[in-house]
């Protein structure tokens, strides 16, 4: 699937702007997308560093909604 539209939560966008300045080039290239479990079973995440990830939802065939960025402890 290749989305045509990516939607950002306002809180996500603010955190990510600050966070991405800290990433190395190698960290930006490595992604491990996976479906979450439990209370977040409708969501997905991908790793952006050893300890941090981005959480997102697939809204439809063309739209991805980025929700949160941070450690694996993040809850929204």
SETOR-226575 format. One record per residue (C-alpha): x, y negated, z; residue in one letter. Coordinates in nm, 4 decimals. Each point is the difference from the previous one (the first is absolute). Example, Ala and Ser with C-alpha at 12.3 -4.5 7.8 and 13.67 -1.06 7.14 Angstrom:
SETOR-226575
1.2300_0.4500_0.7800_a
0.1370_-0.3440_-0.0660_s
This chain:
SETOR-226575
0.0000_0.0000_0.0000_x
0.1267_-0.3449_-0.0865_x
-0.2070_-0.2732_0.1675_x
-0.0846_-0.3148_-0.1896_x
-0.0704_-0.2012_0.3120_x
0.1694_-0.0155_0.3415_x
-0.1798_-0.1784_0.2833_x
0.1808_-0.1145_0.3151_x
-0.1422_-0.0448_0.3458_x
0.0961_-0.3524_0.1197_x
0.1802_0.1312_0.3084_x
0.1869_0.2538_-0.2153_x
0.1173_-0.2662_-0.2423_x
0.1445_-0.2199_0.2766_x
0.1817_0.2903_0.1674_x
0.1313_0.1400_-0.3273_x
0.1501_-0.3307_-0.1169_x
0.2049_-0.0114_0.3201_x
0.0814_0.3706_-0.0089_x
0.1159_0.0307_-0.3618_x
0.2784_-0.2537_0.0530_x
0.1597_0.2564_0.2339_x
-0.0077_0.2963_-0.2424_x
0.3067_0.1166_-0.1891_x
-0.0270_0.0834_-0.3705_x
0.0270_0.3729_0.0746_x
-0.2868_-0.0198_0.2500_x
-0.2216_-0.1737_-0.2554_x
0.0451_0.2848_-0.2501_x
-0.0823_0.2956_0.2281_x
-0.3712_0.0781_0.0345_x
-0.1695_0.3060_0.1483_x
-0.3736_-0.0393_-0.0510_x
-0.2250_0.2211_0.2131_x
-0.3583_0.0238_0.1279_x
-0.0468_-0.0800_0.3688_x
-0.1825_0.2153_0.2555_x
-0.2388_-0.0449_0.2934_x
-0.1710_-0.3392_0.0328_x
0.1829_-0.1174_-0.3132_x
-0.0869_0.2991_-0.2222_x
-0.1423_-0.2298_-0.2716_x
0.3296_-0.1887_-0.0257_x
0.3433_0.0573_-0.1524_x
0.3499_-0.1194_0.0823_x
0.3439_-0.0164_-0.1559_x
0.3354_-0.0403_0.1682_x
0.2021_-0.3150_-0.0589_x
0.2787_0.0880_0.2451_x
0.0860_0.2788_0.2409_x
-0.2378_-0.1332_0.2648_x
-0.2423_-0.2263_-0.1874_x
-0.2891_0.0467_-0.2399_x
-0.2798_-0.1732_-0.1884_x
-0.3569_0.1203_0.0592_x
-0.2529_-0.0346_-0.2813_x
-0.3403_0.1114_-0.1281_x
-0.0991_0.1009_-0.3502_x
-0.3199_-0.1972_-0.0564_x
-0.0718_0.1341_-0.3492_x
0.1847_0.1243_-0.3099_x
0.1429_-0.3450_-0.0620_x
0.0404_-0.1616_0.3440_x
0.2430_0.0523_0.2893_x
-0.0500_-0.1877_0.3298_x
0.3168_-0.0535_0.2092_x
-0.0943_-0.0086_0.3688_x
0.3058_0.0087_0.2264_x
0.3796_-0.0007_-0.0011_x
0.2202_0.1075_0.2904_x
0.1088_0.2972_0.2069_x
-0.1870_0.3296_0.0092_x
-0.1683_-0.1263_0.3178_x
-0.1977_-0.2704_-0.1836_x
-0.3751_0.0037_0.0498_x
-0.2394_-0.2409_-0.1612_x
